[in-house]
Amino acid sequence: MKKPIRSILSLILIGSTNMLAALPSTPYNAFNPELLQILKQKEVPEIPLKYHVFELRHILAQDMQNTLKPLFPDVTITTFAQGLIAHGHPKTIENIRKLIQDVDRPLQQIHIQIDVIEVHDAEKELSQLWSPMLSDGIQAGQPQAATLGLQSLLTTGKARLLANPSLTVMDKKTAVITVGDKIPYSTTVYSNGITAQQIQQIDTGITIEISPRIVSENHIEALLSAKISRVKPGTTVQAYPILASRHTATTIGMPENTPMTIAGLLDQQVIESKSSIPILGEIPFLGDLFHTTQSETVTTDIVLRITSRILQ
């Protein structure tokens, strides 16, 4: 009985081996074509990069480029006369479009009125409006007290209004105001052995630079720089006049429609006055005996009274 069972098992094993041998041989690292096609269908397709041109109406292209580069380092951004060209992923380009739409808006404008007032005998007169004394530097007066005090000095002749320019400037931009004269002077010019006189001019007066920034709905902050120069009388170096200059720079807060005053541009001048006895003072050689000369040191200060208003 044992021999037939063994024969049956042998036939089964031989048949199985013949069936495996009949299957096509496939290399170990080969891919099934059908399986490879399925895998390809499941791959995420690559999204091509996109070019887009942004035209700017209010903001400078260079300023916008400097803003976008740190925020979108994977995007190539170039400028042209009126805008930007961006090259990157479509979703990133869309984010840039939304940002530019929010930023590229017209800037608000600010109207500024500046009264330039010269105050005589400043240390005495202005000590009532500012504390401590102005010799320590720039002082900003309280709006109501300074306005009333300056108006009183103007009325009594102890101060005079030199100029009252007004201008309109965009938010975060800089405006320059110059009020003054060109003083001519003569210089000697040598050329090819020939001596000639040439007339030159030098700028004197007041130059004010102001850069306002809107902080809130009715409050403005401004960076202010003021320079005043004049020719010292009777002083020259090799025919060139000597300038006396005063300069100040500060940042001030200005509530809208409320005058703010800035002082501290002190200057001292020595004024000489001569007087003589009539007739006797005109006698040749002896007339000087009947002349008297008095000198007085006068301290003046230039006060800037600034009023600002946000234009809607």
Secondary structure as GFF3:
##gff-version 3
##sequence-region A 1 312
A	DSSP	alpha_helix	2	22	.	.	.	ID=ss1
A	DSSP	alpha_helix	33	42	.	.	.	ID=ss2
A	DSSP	beta_strand	50	55	.	.	.	ID=ss3
A	DSSP	alpha_helix	61	71	.	.	.	ID=ss4
A	DSSP	beta_strand	76	80	.	.	.	ID=ss5
A	DSSP	beta_strand	83	88	.	.	.	ID=ss6
A	DSSP	alpha_helix	90	103	.	.	.	ID=ss7
A	DSSP	beta_strand	109	120	.	.	.	ID=ss8
A	DSSP	alpha_helix	122	125	.	.	.	ID=ss9
A	DSSP	three_ten_helix	126	128	.	.	.	ID=ss10
A	DSSP	three_ten_helix	134	136	.	.	.	ID=ss11
A	DSSP	beta_strand	139	141	.	.	.	ID=ss12
A	DSSP	alpha_helix	143	156	.	.	.	ID=ss13
A	DSSP	beta_strand	159	163	.	.	.	ID=ss14
A	DSSP	beta_strand	166	170	.	.	.	ID=ss15
A	DSSP	beta_strand	175	191	.	.	.	ID=ss16
A	DSSP	beta_strand	194	216	.	.	.	ID=ss17
A	DSSP	beta_strand	219	237	.	.	.	ID=ss18
A	DSSP	beta_strand	240	255	.	.	.	ID=ss19
A	DSSP	beta_strand	260	276	.	.	.	ID=ss20
A	DSSP	three_ten_helix	280	282	.	.	.	ID=ss21
A	DSSP	three_ten_helix	287	290	.	.	.	ID=ss22
A	DSSP	beta_strand	291	311	.	.	.	ID=ss23
###
